[in-house]
């Protein structure tokens, strides 16, 4: 693992929109040109990258100092009714982690499962068992990447704040991906300074101060309804109180990476970075 960061750094979910080309390497170079510090490699439709390309990506990331993470494919459900879908879901996470590590990415983000109408605790136990197996296999291969289940935005999805914190506390090699927009959309709350502080305190109380010093965060504006998330929005077109969020993060001493998932990727990533740096 790399040396922990001493503050938050900001970047984009995928290639910046202003990238000169369509390769991951060109996206990393554009992130650097923009003055941002990180990028999430989006394998959302599948892991379509060779190890040879991954090695080139790692070279560019190392040369530029841009920190990489990976988002595993969206089609993952570790609680699917069909066993073959669970097997395929696990394989997608493993593929993302293997190619991610070859890219020099240390954080592997994924949406874990759906409740399918079952009791959350039953779903939790099944998901936990599968994640334990995934981590054990990766470690046996010498892969030290952190597996980060994401705080999800729809109420039908497994991945509440409590669930991902519990997974992180109970399974070695697992840490949370905290998506503050998702939690706001899922609850209709958690959009004030005090509420953001309460989330950070819950993380620290359960996982320790080290978890606050190694955060992986997603932020965007968000449109939501009774069922939770509908779609991502530019920050200034949404009700997300991002200045209050940034203040809570800075005053808590949080460090790590902030990935902007706004439709106007780098514009909002730069907005967040500038706002964060303005807080004294």
Buried (B, 14 or more C-beta within 10 A) or exposed (E): EEEEBEBBBBBBBBBBEEBEEEBBBBBBBBBBBBEBBBBBBBBBEEBEBEEEBBEBBBBBBEEBEBBBBBBBBEEBBBBBEEEEBBEBBBBBBBBBBBBBBBBBBBBBBBBBBBBEEEEEEEBBEBBBEBBBEBBEEBEEEEBEBBBBBBBBBBBEBBBBBEBBBBBBEEBEBBBBBBBBBBBBBBBEEBBEBEBBBBBBEEBBEBBEEEBBBBBBBBBBBBBBEEEBBEEBBBBEEBEBBBBBBBBBBBEBEBBBBBBBBBBBBBBBBBBBBEBBEEEE
